[in-house]
């Protein structure tokens, strides 16, 4: 394969990676906390949350970093009758569904669930506001068992049920894992890169998904040589790396506010990591980072990269430098997120 063909292939791969969308539809009665759940799954306030009961009368869409949530309006209402509901809201286009409840299931939700399952789609039941379950003299475990039995009885089948709380983050790790388990390989990677991690295991999955993305984006940046690296006879496409670094930060939830909090914290390692992440976020910082690796990067075995980026690109010094810089930035973001998680902080 010629270098031209390799460049075209890696550009197409990067474009395909960026276009992957995970689409999740939520349905259920008002007041179940669907908006809070959406915000928790991405670690960002996308959906408006209020103390008043929500009244979803239209489909509400929220999208960030390749994840799209849709809060569906009531099924089988006068405004949205059953006969036209699936076509009107393109129901079959969603990857999976979350039936979110905090009380008893309504008949409309049960009917919609059955129709979705009959058409071959995945639906996960989420009992939100777990911390509101209470009955004098009855353990929480027994109340959960009763709730699960009640749901299974209502839908006429044993179904996957996850209990969550947006107050203390209970069950959010289990929900994230269940969603990921029901996606195809490409969408699993997108979900791992973009969804908020609530466990060390999920952070590791995020790193693995990001490492593959770093490899592809770094190869594209090296192949599409535009910007000379100061002091070197090598050029790269800094814009690609700039977008890569921005997506890594977003995937780890490291927005400006979170980085500022970490930078001004009394924890030295977090302040240092935050400084580096901010320093190398701008295009000038990326060029400085690339320059710093010149002379320190040796061409090693590239066999493991060839299936992803091609022989000629993988063997080039430009790829070795961009890949090293991308891995360095990913590692800094990962370490800061890991420190935050292990210390029980909420940046």
ABEGO torsion letter per residue (X at the ends): XBAAAAAAAAAAAAAAAAABBBBBBBBEBBGAGAAAAAAAAAGBBABBBBABBBBBABBBBBBBGGBBBBBBBBBGBAABBAAAAAAAAGAAABABBBBBBABBBBAAAAAAAAAAAAAGBBBBBBBBGAAABBBBGBBAAAAAAAAAAAAAAAAGBBBBBBBBBAAAGBGAAAAAAAAAAABBAAAAAAAAAABBBABAAAAAAAAAAAAAAAAAAAAAAAABBABBBBGBBBBBBAAAAAAAAAAAAAAAGBBAAAAAAAAABABAAAAAAAAAAAAAABAAAAAAAAAAABGABBBBBAAAAAAAAEAAAAABAAAAAAAAAAAAAAAAAAAAAAAAAAAGBBX
